[in-house]
């Protein structure tokens, strides 16, 4: 992935630190052996200093300039946009979508005011296709879900040559691309491509478990994937798979002290236990409702009680 920096702001920061330390450009030159001309270019945002130069300058400036450079990385803004989409995938709200659209507009305004390399817009275009897919999907119009799906295919095609959903396992995915693939997996079930949907969801789950498990947002996203898989298996009457998926999710949640989504997971487990004639199904369903109530979600607890009585004839106390 391409990385760019706001070199003008970084250069201004370097100059302020140097002057604050009472250090002249000549002193920097003598200490680390670079010319005053190169230092002027760095401070005016005309060149990106090499890593070893930043290390030596850090010793003179008595601060970690590599860390300061990371703070001026423009792709961090794009990173933040993708992190914000995590919350949409977990719990959609119109306000959340509007917030991301506003951030994207501000990011593009910032980009237009900087001289960035020509290949950088590919990542912006990819995110715009992704955001368009999210927006269309969450409109709630089932007939437009294929359009949302096609936007996601187009998004991944920006950076993955000859991408098609059927060959998704042939690629290595970036932090950004895996989120687009995950949402594609969610949509595919609605488009009656159940097998491919589950394959993609399982692939994304493995990716997140191996690479990004320490981030709280990712932990919630992992639970969301477990929930989607459990529901998909429930719809196709694969109740043994539901139990395996929910047990794995419960173990994950306990290991990470994360209660997010556990009520839904226990509900799925309880219904499948009932379908498989397991004697503990009612205890599991009661636990699901209790978790709803403990977390303050009385509406969901009431919904589970009504649904369970109406569809399965089970009375949850």
C-alpha positions as CSV (number, residue, x, y, z in Angstrom):
1,X,0.0,0.0,0.0
2,X,1.2,3.5,-0.8
3,X,2.1,5.8,2.2
4,X,2.3,9.5,2.0
5,X,2.9,12.2,4.6
6,X,2.0,15.8,5.2
7,X,5.6,16.9,4.7
8,X,4.8,20.7,5.1
9,X,3.4,20.3,8.6
10,X,6.1,17.8,9.5
11,X,8.8,20.3,8.4
12,X,7.2,23.0,10.4
13,X,7.2,20.8,13.4
14,X,10.9,20.0,13.0
15,X,11.7,23.7,12.7
16,X,9.8,24.5,15.8
17,X,11.5,21.7,17.8
18,X,14.9,22.8,16.6
19,X,14.4,26.4,17.4
20,X,12.8,25.5,20.8
21,X,16.0,23.6,21.6
22,X,18.1,26.6,20.5
23,X,19.8,24.6,17.8
24,X,21.0,26.1,14.6
25,X,20.9,24.4,11.2
26,X,24.7,24.6,11.2
27,X,24.8,22.7,14.5
28,X,22.5,20.0,13.0
29,X,24.8,19.8,9.9
30,X,27.9,19.4,12.1
31,X,26.3,16.8,14.4
32,X,24.9,14.4,11.8
33,X,26.7,15.3,8.6
34,X,23.9,16.5,6.3
35,X,24.0,19.7,4.4
36,X,22.1,22.8,5.3
37,X,20.4,22.6,1.9
38,X,18.9,19.2,2.7
39,X,17.8,20.3,6.1
40,X,16.1,23.4,4.6
41,X,14.3,21.1,2.1
42,X,13.1,18.9,5.0
43,X,11.9,21.8,7.0
44,X,10.1,23.3,4.0
45,X,8.3,20.0,3.3
46,X,10.1,19.5,0.0
47,X,11.6,16.0,0.8
48,X,11.0,13.0,3.0
49,X,14.0,12.4,5.2
50,X,15.4,8.9,5.2
51,X,15.0,6.7,8.3
52,X,18.6,6.8,9.3
53,X,18.7,10.6,9.0
54,X,15.6,10.8,11.3
55,X,17.3,8.6,13.8
56,X,20.4,10.8,14.0
57,X,18.3,14.0,14.1
58,X,16.3,12.5,17.0
59,X,19.5,12.2,19.0
60,X,20.3,15.9,18.4
61,X,16.7,17.1,18.9
62,X,16.2,14.8,22.0
63,X,12.8,13.6,20.7
64,X,11.6,10.6,18.6
65,X,11.2,12.2,15.2
66,X,10.1,8.9,13.7
67,X,7.1,9.0,15.9
68,X,6.4,12.6,14.9
69,X,6.6,11.6,11.3
70,X,4.0,8.9,11.9
71,X,1.7,11.5,13.3
72,X,1.8,13.3,10.0
73,X,1.0,10.2,7.9
74,X,-1.9,11.1,5.6
75,X,-2.9,7.5,5.2
76,X,-3.7,7.6,8.9
77,X,-6.8,9.6,8.0
78,X,-7.8,6.9,5.6
79,X,-7.1,4.4,8.3
80,X,-9.5,6.3,10.6
81,X,-12.2,6.2,8.0
82,X,-12.0,2.5,7.7
83,X,-12.0,2.1,11.5
84,X,-15.2,4.2,11.5
85,X,-16.8,1.8,9.0
86,X,-16.2,-1.0,11.6
87,X,-18.8,0.5,13.8
88,X,-21.2,0.7,10.9
89,X,-20.7,-3.0,10.2
90,X,-21.3,-3.7,13.9
91,X,-24.2,-1.4,14.5
92,X,-25.6,0.7,11.7
93,X,-26.9,4.2,12.3
94,X,-27.7,6.9,9.7
95,X,-25.7,9.4,11.8
96,X,-22.7,7.1,11.6
97,X,-22.8,6.9,7.9
98,X,-23.2,10.7,7.6
99,X,-20.2,11.2,9.9
100,X,-18.0,9.0,7.6
101,X,-19.2,10.8,4.5
102,X,-18.3,14.2,6.2
103,X,-14.9,12.9,7.1
104,X,-14.2,11.7,3.6
105,X,-15.1,15.1,2.2
106,X,-12.7,16.8,4.7
107,X,-10.0,14.3,3.8
108,X,-10.4,15.0,0.1
109,X,-10.3,18.7,0.7
110,X,-7.0,18.2,2.6
111,X,-5.7,16.1,-0.2
112,X,-6.5,18.7,-2.8
113,X,-4.5,21.3,-0.8
114,X,-1.4,19.0,-0.8
115,X,0.8,17.9,-3.6
116,X,0.3,14.1,-3.4
117,X,1.6,11.5,-5.9
118,X,-0.8,10.5,-8.7
119,X,-1.3,6.9,-7.6
120,X,-2.7,7.9,-4.2
121,X,-6.3,8.6,-5.5
122,X,-6.7,4.8,-6.2
123,X,-7.1,4.3,-2.4
124,X,-9.6,7.1,-2.2
125,X,-11.6,5.7,-5.2
126,X,-11.6,2.3,-3.5
127,X,-13.0,3.8,-0.3
128,X,-15.7,5.7,-2.2
129,X,-16.9,2.5,-3.9
130,X,-16.9,0.8,-0.4
131,X,-18.8,3.7,1.2
132,X,-21.3,3.7,-1.7
133,X,-21.9,0.0,-1.2
134,X,-22.5,0.5,2.5
135,X,-24.9,3.4,1.8
136,X,-26.9,1.5,-0.8
137,X,-27.1,-1.6,1.4
138,X,-28.3,0.2,4.5
139,X,-31.0,2.0,2.6
140,X,-32.9,-1.2,3.2
141,X,-34.1,-1.7,-0.4
142,X,-33.6,-5.4,-1.0
143,X,-33.8,-4.9,-4.8
144,X,-30.7,-2.7,-4.7
145,X,-28.5,-5.1,-2.8
146,X,-26.9,-6.4,-6.0
147,X,-25.9,-2.8,-6.8
148,X,-24.2,-2.6,-3.4
149,X,-22.5,-5.9,-4.1
150,X,-21.2,-4.7,-7.5
151,X,-19.8,-1.6,-5.8
152,X,-17.8,-3.8,-3.5
153,X,-16.4,-5.8,-6.4
154,X,-15.4,-2.6,-8.1
155,X,-13.8,-1.4,-4.9
156,X,-11.5,-4.5,-4.6
157,X,-10.8,-4.4,-8.3
158,X,-9.1,-1.0,-7.8
159,X,-6.1,-2.7,-6.0
160,X,-6.5,-6.4,-6.7
161,X,-5.9,-7.3,-10.3
162,X,-8.7,-9.4,-12.0
163,X,-10.5,-9.7,-8.7
164,X,-13.7,-11.8,-8.7
165,X,-15.5,-13.1,-5.5
166,X,-15.1,-16.7,-6.7
167,X,-11.3,-16.5,-6.6
168,X,-11.1,-14.4,-3.3
169,X,-8.7,-16.9,-1.7
170,X,-6.0,-16.2,-4.3
171,X,-5.2,-12.8,-2.9
172,X,-3.4,-11.3,0.1
173,X,-5.5,-8.5,1.7
174,X,-4.5,-5.2,3.3
175,X,-6.1,-3.7,6.4
176,X,-8.5,-1.8,4.1
177,X,-9.3,-4.6,1.6
178,X,-10.2,-7.2,4.2
179,X,-13.1,-4.9,5.4
180,X,-14.5,-4.6,1.9
181,X,-14.3,-8.4,1.5
182,X,-16.0,-8.9,4.9
183,X,-19.0,-6.7,3.9
184,X,-19.2,-8.5,0.6
185,X,-19.5,-11.8,2.5
186,X,-22.4,-10.3,4.5
187,X,-24.2,-9.2,1.4
188,X,-23.7,-12.4,-0.5
189,X,-26.0,-14.3,1.8
190,X,-28.8,-11.9,1.0
191,X,-28.1,-12.6,-2.7
192,X,-28.6,-16.4,-2.1
193,X,-25.0,-17.2,-2.5
194,X,-24.9,-18.9,0.9
195,X,-21.8,-21.1,0.4
196,X,-19.6,-18.3,-0.9
197,X,-20.9,-16.0,1.8
198,X,-19.9,-18.4,4.6
199,X,-16.5,-19.1,2.9
200,X,-15.7,-15.4,2.8
201,X,-16.9,-14.8,6.4
202,X,-14.8,-17.7,7.7
203,X,-11.8,-16.4,5.8
204,X,-12.2,-12.9,7.2
205,X,-12.7,-14.3,10.7
206,X,-9.4,-16.2,10.5
207,X,-7.7,-13.1,9.2
208,X,-8.8,-10.9,12.1
209,X,-8.1,-13.6,14.7
210,X,-4.5,-13.9,13.3
211,X,-3.7,-10.3,12.7
212,X,-5.8,-7.6,14.5
213,X,-7.2,-9.3,17.6
214,X,-5.8,-6.7,20.1
215,X,-8.0,-3.8,18.9
216,X,-11.3,-3.4,20.8
217,X,-13.2,-2.5,17.6
218,X,-11.8,-5.6,15.9
219,X,-12.9,-7.8,18.8
220,X,-16.5,-6.6,18.4
221,X,-16.2,-7.1,14.6
222,X,-15.0,-10.7,15.3
223,X,-18.1,-11.3,17.4
224,X,-20.2,-9.8,14.6
225,X,-18.7,-12.3,12.2
226,X,-19.4,-15.2,14.6
227,X,-23.0,-13.9,14.8
228,X,-23.4,-13.7,11.1
229,X,-22.0,-17.2,10.6
230,X,-24.2,-18.7,13.3
231,X,-27.3,-17.1,11.8
232,X,-26.4,-18.3,8.3
233,X,-26.0,-21.8,9.6
234,X,-29.3,-21.5,11.5
235,X,-31.1,-20.5,8.3
236,X,-29.7,-23.5,6.5
237,X,-30.5,-25.9,9.4
238,X,-26.9,-26.7,10.1
239,X,-27.4,-26.7,13.8
240,X,-24.2,-28.6,14.7
241,X,-22.2,-25.8,13.0
242,X,-24.2,-23.2,14.9
243,X,-23.2,-24.9,18.2
244,X,-19.5,-25.0,17.1
245,X,-19.5,-21.4,16.0
246,X,-21.3,-20.1,19.1
247,X,-19.0,-22.1,21.4
248,X,-16.0,-20.6,19.7
249,X,-17.4,-17.1,20.1
250,X,-18.2,-17.6,23.7
251,X,-14.7,-18.8,24.4
252,X,-13.3,-15.9,22.5
253,X,-15.4,-13.4,24.4
254,X,-14.5,-14.9,27.8
255,X,-10.8,-14.8,26.9
256,X,-11.0,-11.1,26.0
257,X,-13.5,-10.0,28.7
258,X,-15.8,-8.8,25.9
259,X,-19.5,-9.0,26.5
260,X,-20.5,-7.4,23.1
261,X,-23.0,-9.5,21.2
262,X,-23.0,-12.4,23.7
263,X,-26.8,-12.3,24.2
264,X,-27.3,-12.9,20.4
265,X,-24.7,-15.7,20.5
266,X,-26.4,-17.5,23.4
267,X,-29.8,-17.1,21.7
268,X,-28.5,-18.7,18.5
269,X,-27.0,-21.5,20.6
270,X,-30.2,-22.0,22.6
271,X,-32.4,-22.3,19.5
272,X,-30.0,-24.8,17.9
273,X,-29.8,-26.8,21.1
274,X,-33.6,-26.9,21.1
275,X,-33.6,-28.1,17.5
276,X,-31.1,-30.8,18.3
277,X,-33.1,-31.9,21.4
278,X,-30.4,-31.0,23.9
279,X,-31.8,-30.8,27.5
280,X,-29.9,-27.6,28.3
281,X,-31.6,-25.4,25.7
282,X,-33.9,-23.5,28.1
283,X,-31.0,-22.6,30.4
284,X,-29.1,-21.2,27.5
285,X,-32.1,-19.2,26.3
286,X,-32.6,-17.8,29.8
287,X,-29.0,-16.8,29.9
288,X,-29.4,-15.0,26.6
289,X,-32.4,-12.9,28.0
290,X,-30.5,-12.3,31.2
291,X,-27.5,-10.9,29.3
292,X,-29.9,-8.6,27.4
293,X,-31.4,-7.3,30.7
294,X,-28.0,-6.9,32.5
295,X,-26.7,-4.9,29.6
296,X,-29.8,-2.6,29.7
297,X,-31.3,-3.9,26.4
298,X,-34.8,-4.7,27.7
299,X,-36.3,-4.3,24.2
300,X,-34.1,-7.1,22.8
301,X,-35.0,-9.3,25.9
302,X,-38.7,-8.8,25.2
303,X,-38.2,-9.5,21.5
304,X,-36.5,-12.8,22.2
305,X,-39.3,-13.8,24.6
306,X,-42.0,-13.0,22.0
307,X,-40.1,-14.7,19.1
308,X,-39.3,-17.8,21.1
309,X,-42.9,-18.3,22.2
310,X,-44.4,-17.5,18.8
311,X,-42.0,-19.6,16.6
312,X,-40.9,-22.4,19.0
313,X,-43.6,-22.5,21.7
314,X,-40.9,-22.0,24.4
315,X,-41.7,-19.8,27.3
316,X,-38.7,-17.9,28.7
317,X,-39.1,-16.6,32.2
